[in-house]
Amino acid sequence: MIRAKVVGAGGYGGVGLVELLLGHPEVRITTLAAAADVGVAMSDLWPHLRGFCDVTILSYEDPRAREPADVVFFATPDGVGMRYAEAELAAGARVIDFSGDFRFQDPARHAEYARLAGRTVPHASPHLLPQTVYGLAEMKNPRLGPESRLVGNAGCFAVSVLLGLAPAVHYRLIRPDRIIADCKTAVSGAGKKPQATYHYPARYENMNAYRLTGHQHVCEIEDELRRISGVNHRVLFTAQVVPMCRGILSCLYGDLLDGVTPGAVMDAYREYHRGHPFVRVFDRSATVGTAHVRGSNFAHLVVDVDERTRTLRVISHIDNLVKGQAGNAVQNMNVMFGLPPTTGLWKFGVCP
C-alpha cells in the first residue's frame, strides 16, 4: 500500500483529496497535518467523513507529522511546499504540491508567476526547480512518470484552458498570437478561508471579472503551450467569478489558419485526446454543462468552428476541486507509481 501524507488537510483541497484517497484501493492515509484545526479529528471538521476518516489533524511541526510516507501532498497555498518539500524528498517521499511553488523549472518564470500572484518573497528552494515536473498528464510530458519525484500540480484554470487548447496548438490549427480564454470559476476556487468579497451577500446574484492586470495562471498556460508546439503563444485571459459552489467553464477562441476545416478540427481533438480517459470531446450539438462533471475527474470539451468568422470555439467544463485540483493530483500520483490513471478516480459526476 502507498502511505500518503496530506499537508493542508483541513481546506477544500485537502478534504477533496482525503475523499478520493479513502476510495483508492492502493493508498492508506497515514498522516493529516495543517496549520489550522490542529488537534481536531478530520471527521469533526468535516462531519460527512465520520467513520471514514477519524484521524486527528497534527501540526506539521509535530514530530509525528514528520514520519516517512511514500507520497506527500501539499494541499497548501503558495510558499508552504517550497519550505518543506526538500525534507520530504530527502526522507524518500514523492511530493505533489498544489500551489505554484513547483510548476516552473525556470526561477525567472516562477518569479513572474509570484509577481502576478502578489507575492514578493523569493523562492525558498530554487535548487529544486530543475527537477520538478508540471502535473497535467494530458499534456503528454515525457518527464511525468515513474521516475518523477517532485510534481507541481497544475492550476485549476490552467487545467481547463490547456485541455481545451492543447490539440489546437499541437496540430497548429490556430494563429499563435491571438488566443482568447474567457473563464468563469465558482466561489470555492478562492478556498475555505473567509474573505469579504466572497461573503454570501457579496456573491449572491453577482458576477465579476478580476485580476485584469494579469493572472498568474497565464504563465503556466503559455509555457505548456510552447512546450508541446515549439511556438510562443499569446493568451488573452479573463478570469471571472460566478455565484456557484464548484465548477469552471472556459470559453476558448482562436483564429483558424488557412485551409483548416471543421472536420479536421474534430479529428485533431479526438486524436489528441485518444487514450485520455478523463477527457470527452463533444460536437456543437451536445447539451453539456458544469453540472455534468461535478464531483468527477472528467473534463467535457464542446468543440465548434464558427465558419462565418473562421474561429475555433472550445467550451471546456471541469470541476475546479476535482479535475482542477485533488483529482488531478491523484491522477498524477497514479502515473508516478505506475498505476492506471483511472485508479480510485473512475466515477461519474453527480446530477442534479
Stockholm file with secondary structure:
# STOCKHOLM 1.0

chainA/1-352         MIRAKVVGAGGYGGVGLVELLLGHPEVRITTLAAAADVGVAMSDLWPHLRGFCDVTILSYEDPRAREPADVVFFATPDGVGMRYAEAELAAGARVIDFSGDFRFQDPARHAEYARLAGRTVPHASPHLLPQTVYGLAEMKNPRLGPESRLVGNAGCFAVSVLLGLAPAVHYRLIRPDRIIADCKTAVSGAGKKPQATYHYPARYENMNAYRLTGHQHVCEIEDELRRISGVNHRVLFTAQVVPMCRGILSCLYGDLLDGVTPGAVMDAYREYHRGHPFVRVFDRSATVGTAHVRGSNFAHLVVDVDERTRTLRVISHIDNLVKGQAGNAVQNMNVMFGLPPTTGLWKFGVCP
#=GR chainA/1-352 SS CEEEEEESTTSHHHHHHHHHHHTCTTEEEEEEECSSSTTCBHHHHSGGGTTTCCCBCBCTTSGGGGSCCSEEEECCCTTTHHHHHHHHHHTTCEEEESSGGGSCSSHHHHHHHHHHTTCCSCCSCGGGGGGCEEECGGGCCTTSSTTCCEEEECCHHHHHHHHHHHHHHHTTCEEEEEEEEEEEECGGGGCSSCCGGGSHHHHTTCCEEECTTCCTHHHHHHHHHHHHHSSCCCEEEEEEECSCSSCEEEEEEEEECTTCCHHHHHHHHHHHTTTCTTEEEECTTCCCCGGGTTTSSCEEEEEEEETTTTEEEEEEEECTTIIIIIHHHHHHHHHHTTCCTTTTTCCCCCCC
#=GC SS_cons         CEEEEEESTTSHHHHHHHHHHHTCTTEEEEEEECSSSTTCBHHHHSGGGTTTCCCBCBCTTSGGGGSCCSEEEECCCTTTHHHHHHHHHHTTCEEEESSGGGSCSSHHHHHHHHHHTTCCSCCSCGGGGGGCEEECGGGCCTTSSTTCCEEEECCHHHHHHHHHHHHHHHTTCEEEEEEEEEEEECGGGGCSSCCGGGSHHHHTTCCEEECTTCCTHHHHHHHHHHHHHSSCCCEEEEEEECSCSSCEEEEEEEEECTTCCHHHHHHHHHHHTTTCTTEEEECTTCCCCGGGTTTSSCEEEEEEEETTTTEEEEEEEECTTIIIIIHHHHHHHHHHTTCCTTTTTCCCCCCC
//
